[in-house]
Structures are given as C-alpha cells and as structure tokens.
Amino acid sequence: MVARGLSVEEADLVRRLDWRALIHYGVIFFVLEKLAAVVGVSNLHVYAAMRGQSLAEFQKTRNAKIEYGVGAKRIG
C-alpha cells in the first residue's frame, strides 16, 4: 500500500475491510468486488456488511439463499 501511495487512512480502511467506509470514502464498488475476491470474501458478505448485518441476517431479506463470489475461501 505504501508503494502505491495510499495514505495512512486509506491503508487502514483496506486493512479493516471496512466496506461501508470505503464506499463513503469514494471507492468504486467494482474495486471493492475485486478486493473482496482477493481476500476471499463473497459479494454477499460485502453487501451484508454494508447494511450492518451478518450474512445470515442479510440472506433473510432475500427471496432465495445464495452465496457466490469469485475469490477463494478466506482462511481465518
């Protein structure tokens, strides 16, 4: 992150994977999807976090239970 010129605040947002704060900061959602894929978080986890919900809570608001993503599963 230092090599790419991220500020301390920007690097902190990325490290914490604070999806909502990243959007408020001005990050394009497409970039968040790519970051999620790299760290092994599904799109649905991102959507839930942006609403302040767990994945289970978020899925209760959907018509069907689904989970998908383009990244590998996150370990830990």
N, C-alpha and C positions, 0 to 999 in steps of 0.2 A: 504494500500500500504506500509505503514511503517512496519507493521508486517511481510510482505513478502520480505522486504529488497530492495524495489525499491529505486533507487537514486532520488534525487530531480528532475533531468532532466527527468527520466523515468516517474515519477508520473505526471509531467507537461504535457508530451506528451499524457498520458492516459486521464488526466482531460480535455484537449483541444480536444480530439478525433482527433488528427492530423494524419490521416490515412497514408498519404504520408510520413511524418516524421517518423512514427513508422516503416514503411517498410524500409526506409533508415537506421534506427537505427538497423535493423536486426530482427524485429519481423516476425515470420512466419505468412503467410496470414491466415492460418486456425485459428490461435489465434485471429486475427482481426475479422474474421467472428463470432467467439464466443462472443467477446467483443461487437460487433455491436448488436448481438441478445440480450445481457443482457441490453444494453442501449436503445433498441427499434429502431435501425436504420436498414433499409433494406440493403441487399448486394448491390443493385443498387445505393443507396446513397453513399456507400463506394467507389464503382467503379467510380462514378461521381466525388467525392471529390478528388480521386487520380489523376484524369485528370484535376483538377482545374475547373470543370464545375458544374452547377446546375443539378439537376435530369432531368429537362425538356430539357436542352441542351444535356445531355448525351443520353436521350431517342431518340432524333432526329438522333443520329448516329446508332441507332438500326433498324432492319427490322420490328420490332413489338414493340408496347408499352407494357411493362410488369413491374410489381412491385411485388417483393416477398421478403420474409425474414422469419426467424424462430422465431424472437423475438416479443414481444408485441409492440404495437404502443407507440412511445415516446410521452410523455406529456410535453408540454412547449417548 
